[in-house]
Amino acid sequence: MQGTIQIVLICLFALLLRWCITYHSHSGQGKPPMFGDYEAQRHWQEITLNIPIEKWYTNTTDNDLQYWGLDYPPLTAYHSFVLGVIANKINSSYVKLHESRGLSSEGHKYFMRLSVLCVDILVYVPSILYFMLTNRISENFKTEEVCIFGLKRKHINIVIILIYPGLILIDHGHFQYNSLSLGLFVSAVTFMLQDSFITGSILFTAALSYKQMELYHALPIFFYILGKHLPARKQFSSFNLLMLLCISITVILTFFIIWLPFLKDAETFINVIFRLFPVARGVFEDKVANIWCTLNVVYKLQNAFANKELAKICLAVTTLAVLPSCINLYLNPQKGRFIISLINCALAFFLFSFQVHEKSILLVAIPVLLYFQNDPLPSFWFLIISHFSMLPLFIKDDLYMAYCITLIFYFFFVSWAFPDMVINNELLNNVNSRKNTVIIFVTSQKKVVEKIRSDKKVVFTKLKL
């Protein structure tokens, strides 16, 4: 009972932090003629509500694709349609086609902000809780260890995941719904770690059908499933082959159901694909933050290559970057390797793929958050750096103050919750495995000192400088 109350309080605190961010600026606020991502999300609601479904991704007089045309998969469009129906019930002026551009009334802002918070409540937060309470990537990690204020280690990790400032500022400040696709992704990973591959496949297919950037995670999931059912080092079994067939059919059926309205004719389907993968826009559409942007400083890529050639180069380099991790995962389909492969492949896509936005670092940060309990120090610094990498975007959206406050709070909370984070767990394990070990170090962390001193095999020496 006490554990349940603690989890409820943690969730309420995480939601309160999100709501505080909503009082800050959002993307494009007061900046015509495009008005930023906030307006994009509102515009998608009016488009999906007021024009036929087969025209959602087609350029028409009622759907000017140059003004925030839909460029995410069908599940995003369905989500926008549901929100459009609700908005129309509340106030029809929120989604009145051609007449509501740049709408910024207080009532509408409240509705839009609340819609993002509901996604967190219904999808993202339950997904994180389910992962943390049901999965243990490493058997050596003591989730039941009591840390501070009676909170167990798993509760501290839940807080660290739920208050990660990068996702909070992008969804509740800048304004997007990344928590929906990322929540579906986390749920998919959770089920797959429990060997529920069919349910996991449905959830990941849904995540990919909400945002195409989930391709960052697709290859590790594919190779993990393949390694579990067609292992390279064991004899194949008919049961595994049958399961692989069932998973394949599940994925195909899920895609078919979600995409059905856009499969009526080839032209409609092709329009959707071109909107999802707009190669013609070039490798440097808007803000980018990967290796090609850096390379372009010394060698002008667009002067040397056409867009299609650059897309092929990006594809080839990205494939080379992800293959080692994917092959290793296939040969050793273990839980820890699965999460690490998700991190490696997402980071490879972020560094080398085509049209990378600063916000895409979230696709790397979420697997890092899931792995935090196994290796806190490098995970912590990556999360801090990932948040910092989006600073130009936050400054553009007048979110600099919110950025600084959340970053400082996150830094000190994690440092306080993990006072022994800088002491490598592997070193401690090596110490415990030897009879005569001398450790010479300087520390002010009493908890760490007691942890090492408690082992009678260790000769402990503390130097005062």
Secondary structure, 3 states (H helix, E strand, C coil): CHHHHHHHHHHHHHHHHHHHHCCCCCCCCCCCCCCHHHHHHHHHHHHHHHCCHHHCCCCCCCCCCCCCCCCCCHHHHHHHHHHHHHHHHHCHHHHCCCCCCCCCCHHHHHHHHHHHHHHHHHHHHHHHHHHHHHCCCCCCCCCCCEEECCEEHHHHHHHHHHCCHHHHHHHHHHHCCHHHHHHHHHHHHHHHHCCCHHHHHHHHHHHHCCCHHHHHHHHHHHHHHHHHHCCCCCCCCHHHHHHHHHHHHHHHHHHHHHHHHHCCCHHHHHHHHHHHCCHHHCCCCCCCCCHHHHHCCCCCHHHHCCHHHHHHHHHHHHHHHHHHHHHHHHHCCCHHHHHHHHHHHHHHHHHHCCCCCHHHHHHHHHHHHHHCCCCHHHHHHHHHHHHHHCHHHHHHCCCHHHHHHHHHHHHHHHHHHCCCCCCCHHHHHHHHCCCCEEEEECCCCHHHHHHHHCCCCEEEEECCC
